Amino acid sequence: MPSWLPSIPYSPAGEGYWSPVTSTLNWCEEDYYATVYAAEIVNTLTNLLFQFLAFKGIFNCVRHGHDTIFLVTFVGYFLVGTGSFLFHATLKCCDLQDPMQLVDELSMIYTTCLMFYATFSHKKSRKTSLIIAFSLISLAVFITAYYHYLQDPVFHQNMYALLTAIVLFRSIYIMEVNMRPTLRKRREVHKALEGRQGSTGEQKRCDDRDARILRNMWIMVTFGLSIFLGGFGIWTLDNVYCSTLRRWRREIGLPWGILLEGHGWWHLMTGLGAYFYITWGIWLRHCLD
């Protein structure tokens, strides 16, 4: 490792203000090496991105009059970042006395359920929307109760991945089936009318605009999904090579060592990817309306 970098040596990991650690998970970042008030300082502070983007999203929802479900979703997004901030600062779990891990992880499930409702209830009857809402509330209650009983992080991760995948692919399906065929149909009509009505320049301009919107939506989806999966990949490497990364961090010292905190990168990349996804959902809703 580059020994020529000016650096500050790491302090020994130890006990802190929130000791003892009671969480079922403890990440690769060492505990209480920087301050006694935060068990994992990098994993704690990287959640501030969630706070910033949540306020940005809430402000835009209010300013531009977006559907209320997206405003609530951004509130849930804020709670994800807040829960994760508190959990990594304290490493407390998993009961009513030490609830921080549950707040961190279950808020991810609840926010995804909100996006699930936004995706599946659009332009449905009131009765159907109520059925979807009741079903999602029941699912959220089941996941909460079963996870609290099981206390197995794999169960939470699998449920979060499943819900996210369903919402993502459903949104892509809606975008393609409800928008792209409409463009093709309009073009066919315009070609048939061209000989009788002369110029269709204005309609062509609208069609080109819609085609650009679809292209930009796909760029947004691809970027958001790529950075989300990239963060997951870095987190996986952080788990597999934790002992090596800890040794490297101590060799290069602070502040450079924080660049090797894989779970912190996971926070930054998934926070940005999720923000892109919610924004895409808002844009898609406007186009469908």
Secondary structure by P-SEA (a helix, b strand, c coil): cccccbbbbbccccccccccccccccccccccccccccccaaaaaaaaaaaaaaaaaaaaaaaacccaaaaaaaaaaaaaaaaaaaaaaccccccccccaaaaacaaaaaaaaaaaaaaccccccaaaaaaaaaaaaaaaaaaaaaaaaaccaaaaaaaaaaaaaaaaaaaaaaaaaacaaaaaaaaaaaaaaccccccaaaaaaaaaaaaaaaaaaaaaaaaaaaaaaaaaaaaaaaaaaaaaaaaaaaaaccaaaaaaaaaaaaaaaaaaaaaaaaaaaaaaaaaac
